[in-house]
């Protein structure tokens, strides 16, 4: 695997290509990286549009060791993950009125695969 920083440009290109907010492309990137290499996915969360969105809405967080899913713990005590958390990713994006739809996320995922990820 490349260092996490090498994937930021790919995420920005996907956001521009599909005309979506960069944090959605970041979300797909981090969840594409996660099954390939947990450490790279965790490091990816140190920068980028998704990190900025999370900081601005829920505050500072850390990626918690959980090899089954990307699990974020916030300073206010909340947790964010796909399951077994206070907030799920679907709820997080719905709360901000962000279109969080499978077809566009799948297109971004397919584009990453085409680019060799």
KETOR-68239 format. One line per field, with one value per residue: residue number from 1; residue in three letters; x, y, z of N, C-alpha, C in turn. Coordinates in nm, 3 decimals, padded with zeros to 5 digits. Each point is the difference from the previous one (the first is absolute). Layout:
BEGIN
n <- (NUM | ...)
res <- (ALA | ...)
n_c1 <- (X | ...)
n_c2 <- (Y | ...)
n_c3 <- (Z | ...)
ca_c1 <- (X | ...)
ca_c2 <- (Y | ...)
ca_c3 <- (Z | ...)
c_c1 <- (X | ...)
c_c2 <- (Y | ...)
c_c3 <- (Z | ...)
***
This chain:
BEGIN
n <- (1 | 2 | 3 | 4 | 5 | 6 | 7 | 8 | 9 | 10 | 11 | 12 | 13 | 14 | 15 | 16 | 17 | 18 | 19 | 20 | 21 | 22 | 23 | 24 | 25 | 26 | 27 | 28 | 29 | 30 | 31 | 32 | 33 | 34 | 35 | 36 | 37 | 38 | 39 | 40 | 41 | 42 | 43 | 44 | 45 | 46 | 47 | 48 | 49 | 50 | 51 | 52 | 53 | 54 | 55 | 56 | 57 | 58 | 59 | 60 | 61 | 62 | 63 | 64 | 65 | 66 | 67 | 68 | 69 | 70 | 71 | 72 | 73 | 74 | 75 | 76 | 77 | 78 | 79 | 80 | 81 | 82 | 83 | 84 | 85 | 86 | 87 | 88 | 89 | 90 | 91 | 92 | 93 | 94 | 95 | 96 | 97 | 98 | 99 | 100 | 101 | 102 | 103 | 104 | 105 | 106 | 107 | 108 | 109 | 110 | 111 | 112 | 113 | 114 | 115 | 116 | 117)
res <- (UNK | UNK | UNK | UNK | UNK | UNK | UNK | UNK | UNK | UNK | UNK | UNK | UNK | UNK | UNK | UNK | UNK | UNK | UNK | UNK | UNK | UNK | UNK | UNK | UNK | UNK | UNK | UNK | UNK | UNK | UNK | UNK | UNK | UNK | UNK | UNK | UNK | UNK | UNK | UNK | UNK | UNK | UNK | UNK | UNK | UNK | UNK | UNK | UNK | UNK | UNK | UNK | UNK | UNK | UNK | UNK | UNK | UNK | UNK | UNK | UNK | UNK | UNK | UNK | UNK | UNK | UNK | UNK | UNK | UNK | UNK | UNK | UNK | UNK | UNK | UNK | UNK | UNK | UNK | UNK | UNK | UNK | UNK | UNK | UNK | UNK | UNK | UNK | UNK | UNK | UNK | UNK | UNK | UNK | UNK | UNK | UNK | UNK | UNK | UNK | UNK | UNK | UNK | UNK | UNK | UNK | UNK | UNK | UNK | UNK | UNK | UNK | UNK | UNK | UNK | UNK | UNK)
n_c1 <- (00.084 | -00.051 | 00.076 | -00.069 | 00.103 | 00.044 | -00.095 | 00.049 | 00.099 | 00.007 | -00.016 | 00.088 | 00.074 | -00.028 | 00.022 | 00.104 | 00.043 | -00.044 | 00.065 | 00.077 | -00.047 | 00.117 | -00.079 | -00.089 | 00.082 | 00.028 | -00.130 | -00.024 | 00.094 | -00.035 | -00.123 | 00.062 | 00.072 | -00.105 | -00.071 | 00.061 | -00.012 | -00.030 | 00.131 | -00.002 | -00.109 | 00.056 | 00.113 | -00.081 | -00.052 | 00.132 | -00.046 | -00.025 | -00.089 | 00.005 | 00.128 | 00.010 | -00.079 | 00.066 | 00.113 | -00.053 | -00.040 | 00.096 | 00.100 | 00.099 | 00.071 | -00.010 | 00.081 | -00.100 | 00.086 | -00.042 | 00.041 | -00.120 | 00.030 | -00.015 | 00.056 | -00.079 | 00.086 | -00.102 | 00.056 | -00.114 | 00.070 | -00.041 | -00.058 | 00.078 | -00.087 | 00.019 | 00.049 | -00.081 | -00.067 | 00.032 | 00.083 | -00.083 | 00.075 | -00.099 | -00.009 | 00.132 | 00.001 | -00.098 | 00.067 | 00.090 | -00.107 | 00.092 | -00.014 | -00.040 | 00.015 | -00.043 | -00.083 | 00.000 | -00.022 | -00.086 | -00.043 | 00.007 | -00.056 | -00.084 | -00.006 | -00.001 | -00.088 | -00.062 | 00.019 | -00.035 | -00.103)
n_c2 <- (-00.120 | 00.101 | 00.104 | 00.028 | 00.082 | -00.111 | -00.024 | 00.108 | 00.000 | -00.130 | 00.027 | 00.099 | -00.081 | -00.095 | 00.085 | 00.046 | -00.122 | -00.029 | 00.117 | -00.053 | 00.018 | 00.062 | 00.035 | -00.002 | 00.059 | 00.083 | 00.009 | 00.003 | 00.094 | 00.057 | -00.017 | 00.049 | 00.091 | 00.014 | -00.071 | 00.092 | 00.106 | -00.054 | -00.016 | -00.033 | -00.072 | -00.046 | -00.014 | -00.055 | -00.039 | 00.008 | -00.006 | 00.099 | -00.001 | -00.133 | 00.007 | 00.094 | -00.076 | -00.107 | 00.066 | 00.048 | -00.125 | -00.088 | 00.068 | 00.012 | -00.086 | -00.127 | -00.064 | -00.075 | -00.077 | -00.034 | -00.120 | 00.012 | 00.121 | 00.109 | 00.014 | 00.107 | 00.046 | 00.076 | 00.120 | 00.022 | -00.110 | 00.068 | -00.102 | -00.024 | -00.083 | -00.109 | -00.057 | -00.027 | 00.108 | 00.118 | 00.022 | -00.035 | -00.046 | -00.086 | -00.013 | -00.013 | -00.066 | -00.078 | 00.008 | -00.010 | -00.076 | -00.092 | 00.008 | -00.103 | -00.004 | -00.125 | 00.038 | 00.119 | -00.052 | -00.082 | 00.109 | 00.067 | -00.099 | -00.007 | 00.132 | -00.010 | -00.096 | 00.078 | 00.082 | -00.125 | 00.047)
n_c3 <- (00.000 | -00.066 | 00.032 | 00.108 | 00.009 | -00.050 | 00.088 | 00.057 | -00.087 | 00.016 | 00.127 | -00.010 | -00.074 | 00.087 | 00.099 | -00.069 | -00.022 | 00.122 | 00.010 | 00.095 | 00.121 | 00.017 | 00.101 | -00.100 | -00.086 | 00.101 | 00.024 | -00.132 | -00.008 | 00.111 | -00.049 | -00.105 | 00.063 | 00.079 | -00.091 | -00.075 | 00.081 | 00.115 | 00.009 | -00.129 | 00.021 | 00.111 | -00.067 | -00.088 | 00.114 | -00.010 | -00.124 | -00.080 | -00.098 | 00.006 | 00.023 | -00.094 | -00.076 | 00.036 | -00.018 | -00.112 | -00.012 | 00.024 | -00.051 | 00.083 | -00.071 | 00.033 | -00.083 | 00.041 | 00.064 | -00.117 | -00.011 | 00.057 | 00.047 | -00.074 | 00.117 | 00.006 | 00.090 | 00.041 | 00.016 | -00.068 | -00.028 | -00.107 | -00.062 | -00.105 | -00.056 | -00.073 | 00.111 | 00.101 | -00.036 | 00.054 | -00.101 | -00.096 | -00.097 | -00.018 | 00.132 | 00.002 | -00.114 | 00.046 | 00.115 | -00.094 | -00.025 | 00.017 | -00.133 | 00.069 | -00.133 | 00.005 | -00.098 | 00.054 | 00.120 | -00.063 | -00.063 | 00.113 | 00.067 | -00.102 | 00.011 | 00.132 | -00.022 | -00.089 | 00.102 | 00.024 | 00.062)
ca_c1 <- (-00.084 | 00.065 | -00.037 | -00.135 | 00.003 | -00.003 | -00.138 | -00.079 | -00.020 | -00.097 | -00.130 | -00.040 | -00.033 | -00.131 | -00.102 | -00.019 | -00.053 | -00.140 | -00.067 | -00.049 | 00.083 | 00.121 | -00.008 | -00.062 | 00.106 | 00.087 | -00.070 | 00.015 | 00.141 | 00.041 | -00.065 | 00.063 | 00.131 | -00.011 | 00.024 | 00.131 | 00.102 | -00.060 | 00.088 | -00.007 | -00.130 | 00.005 | 00.085 | -00.071 | -00.092 | 00.075 | -00.012 | -00.104 | -00.130 | -00.084 | 00.050 | -00.045 | -00.144 | -00.020 | 00.047 | -00.093 | -00.134 | 00.000 | 00.118 | 00.121 | -00.025 | 00.112 | -00.040 | 00.015 | 00.034 | -00.109 | 00.034 | -00.122 | -00.055 | 00.064 | -00.072 | 00.051 | -00.041 | 00.008 | 00.026 | -00.127 | -00.046 | -00.070 | 00.075 | -00.052 | 00.042 | -00.112 | -00.089 | 00.042 | 00.051 | -00.107 | -00.043 | 00.050 | 00.038 | -00.123 | -00.063 | 00.087 | -00.020 | -00.140 | -00.015 | 00.050 | -00.071 | 00.094 | -00.045 | 00.086 | -00.070 | 00.080 | 00.048 | 00.116 | 00.111 | 00.049 | 00.074 | 00.131 | 00.073 | 00.040 | 00.106 | 00.121 | 00.046 | 00.058 | 00.127 | 00.095 | -00.011)
ca_c2 <- (00.120 | 00.130 | 00.078 | 00.058 | 00.128 | -00.026 | -00.022 | 00.124 | 00.053 | -00.088 | 00.034 | 00.129 | -00.024 | -00.067 | 00.100 | 00.087 | -00.082 | -00.033 | 00.121 | -00.020 | 00.064 | -00.078 | -00.087 | -00.127 | -00.078 | -00.043 | -00.108 | -00.122 | -00.037 | -00.059 | -00.130 | -00.088 | -00.034 | -00.071 | -00.145 | -00.027 | 00.029 | 00.079 | 00.110 | 00.103 | 00.065 | 00.083 | 00.116 | 00.083 | 00.087 | 00.110 | 00.118 | -00.011 | 00.065 | -00.071 | 00.039 | 00.137 | -00.005 | -00.059 | 00.097 | 00.113 | -00.039 | -00.078 | 00.032 | -00.082 | -00.143 | -00.091 | -00.127 | -00.103 | -00.134 | -00.093 | -00.057 | -00.033 | 00.121 | 00.125 | 00.041 | 00.129 | 00.045 | 00.145 | 00.054 | 00.017 | -00.132 | -00.069 | -00.087 | -00.003 | -00.120 | -00.060 | -00.067 | 00.005 | 00.135 | 00.097 | 00.054 | -00.074 | 00.088 | 00.040 | 00.104 | 00.118 | 00.072 | 00.042 | 00.115 | 00.117 | 00.004 | -00.037 | -00.118 | -00.114 | -00.100 | -00.111 | 00.001 | 00.088 | -00.056 | -00.115 | 00.052 | 00.047 | -00.123 | -00.062 | 00.084 | -00.031 | -00.131 | 00.022 | 00.069 | -00.093 | -00.014)
ca_c3 <- (00.000 | 00.002 | 00.120 | -00.008 | -00.073 | -00.144 | -00.043 | 00.006 | -00.135 | -00.065 | 00.055 | -00.058 | -00.141 | -00.004 | 00.036 | -00.116 | -00.110 | 00.025 | 00.046 | 00.137 | 00.102 | 00.026 | 00.117 | -00.040 | -00.064 | 00.111 | 00.071 | -00.079 | 00.001 | 00.129 | 00.015 | -00.099 | 00.055 | 00.128 | -00.005 | -00.057 | 00.101 | 00.108 | 00.040 | -00.103 | 00.014 | 00.121 | -00.030 | -00.098 | 00.075 | 00.061 | -00.086 | -00.102 | 00.014 | 00.098 | 00.133 | 00.027 | 00.026 | 00.133 | 00.101 | 00.004 | 00.047 | 00.124 | 00.080 | -00.011 | 00.011 | -00.026 | -00.057 | 00.102 | -00.052 | -00.022 | -00.132 | -00.072 | -00.061 | 00.038 | 00.120 | 00.045 | 00.134 | 00.009 | 00.134 | 00.073 | 00.040 | -00.108 | -00.089 | -00.137 | -00.073 | -00.073 | 00.095 | 00.141 | 00.031 | 00.028 | -00.128 | -00.115 | -00.111 | -00.069 | 00.083 | -00.004 | -00.126 | -00.008 | 00.089 | -00.071 | -00.128 | -00.106 | -00.073 | 00.031 | -00.079 | -00.046 | -00.138 | -00.021 | 00.077 | -00.076 | -00.117 | 00.049 | 00.034 | -00.127 | -00.058 | 00.075 | -00.046 | -00.133 | 00.018 | 00.058 | 00.146)
c_c1 <- (00.088 | -00.030 | -00.137 | -00.003 | -00.011 | -00.143 | -00.086 | -00.029 | -00.103 | -00.142 | -00.052 | -00.039 | -00.138 | -00.112 | -00.030 | -00.067 | -00.149 | -00.081 | -00.068 | 00.092 | 00.123 | -00.009 | -00.070 | 00.103 | 00.099 | -00.062 | 00.017 | 00.145 | 00.038 | -00.064 | 00.043 | 00.135 | -00.010 | 00.023 | 00.137 | 00.112 | -00.058 | 00.084 | -00.005 | -00.132 | -00.002 | 00.084 | -00.066 | -00.091 | 00.072 | -00.009 | -00.121 | -00.133 | -00.090 | 00.043 | -00.049 | -00.149 | -00.028 | 00.043 | -00.100 | -00.136 | 00.001 | 00.122 | 00.115 | -00.033 | 00.130 | -00.058 | 00.033 | 00.032 | -00.124 | 00.018 | -00.123 | -00.058 | 00.082 | -00.084 | 00.065 | -00.058 | 00.025 | 00.020 | -00.127 | -00.061 | -00.074 | 00.094 | -00.071 | 00.059 | -00.122 | -00.099 | 00.061 | 00.065 | -00.119 | -00.062 | 00.056 | 00.037 | -00.124 | -00.070 | 00.081 | -00.025 | -00.143 | -00.025 | 00.049 | -00.065 | 00.092 | -00.055 | 00.101 | -00.062 | 00.095 | 00.052 | 00.123 | 00.121 | 00.060 | 00.078 | 00.139 | 00.087 | 00.053 | 00.112 | 00.132 | 00.058 | 00.065 | 00.137 | 00.102 | -00.005 | -00.075)
c_c2 <- (00.124 | 00.068 | 00.066 | 00.127 | -00.020 | -00.013 | 00.127 | 00.055 | -00.084 | 00.033 | 00.132 | -00.015 | -00.066 | 00.098 | 00.091 | -00.077 | -00.027 | 00.118 | -00.020 | 00.077 | -00.087 | -00.092 | -00.132 | -00.090 | -00.050 | -00.116 | -00.132 | -00.046 | -00.070 | -00.137 | -00.100 | -00.047 | -00.093 | -00.151 | -00.037 | 00.018 | 00.096 | 00.123 | 00.114 | 00.076 | 00.093 | 00.126 | 00.094 | 00.100 | 00.119 | 00.130 | -00.016 | 00.061 | -00.069 | 00.035 | 00.140 | 00.004 | -00.055 | 00.096 | 00.114 | -00.037 | -00.069 | 00.026 | -00.098 | -00.147 | -00.077 | -00.128 | -00.107 | -00.133 | -00.088 | -00.054 | -00.038 | 00.119 | 00.120 | 00.061 | 00.128 | 00.034 | 00.149 | 00.043 | 00.014 | -00.134 | -00.077 | -00.089 | -00.003 | -00.121 | -00.053 | -00.067 | 00.007 | 00.133 | 00.091 | 00.053 | -00.091 | 00.100 | 00.049 | 00.111 | 00.129 | 00.081 | 00.049 | 00.124 | 00.129 | 00.019 | -00.025 | -00.123 | -00.114 | -00.121 | -00.104 | 00.011 | 00.090 | -00.051 | -00.120 | 00.043 | 00.047 | -00.121 | -00.068 | 00.080 | -00.025 | -00.134 | 00.012 | 00.068 | -00.087 | -00.017 | -00.127)
c_c3 <- (00.000 | 00.133 | -00.022 | -00.083 | -00.151 | -00.053 | 00.002 | -00.138 | -00.076 | 00.047 | -00.058 | -00.146 | -00.013 | 00.033 | -00.118 | -00.114 | 00.016 | 00.053 | 00.135 | 00.095 | 00.027 | 00.121 | -00.033 | -00.069 | 00.105 | 00.078 | -00.075 | 00.001 | 00.130 | 00.019 | -00.107 | 00.053 | 00.121 | -00.011 | -00.057 | 00.101 | 00.104 | 00.032 | -00.101 | 00.009 | 00.121 | -00.023 | -00.100 | 00.071 | 00.065 | -00.080 | -00.089 | 00.038 | 00.101 | 00.142 | 00.037 | 00.032 | 00.140 | 00.111 | 00.016 | 00.057 | 00.136 | 00.089 | -00.021 | 00.027 | -00.015 | -00.059 | 00.102 | -00.067 | -00.005 | -00.141 | -00.082 | -00.076 | 00.042 | 00.112 | 00.053 | 00.136 | 00.010 | 00.144 | 00.083 | 00.042 | -00.107 | -00.078 | -00.135 | -00.070 | -00.076 | 00.094 | 00.139 | 00.036 | 00.029 | -00.128 | -00.110 | -00.110 | -00.074 | 00.077 | -00.004 | -00.126 | -00.015 | 00.086 | -00.063 | -00.135 | -00.118 | -00.071 | 00.017 | -00.067 | -00.056 | -00.142 | -00.022 | 00.078 | -00.072 | -00.124 | 00.042 | 00.033 | -00.127 | -00.066 | 00.072 | -00.045 | -00.138 | 00.009 | 00.075 | 00.150 | 00.036)
***
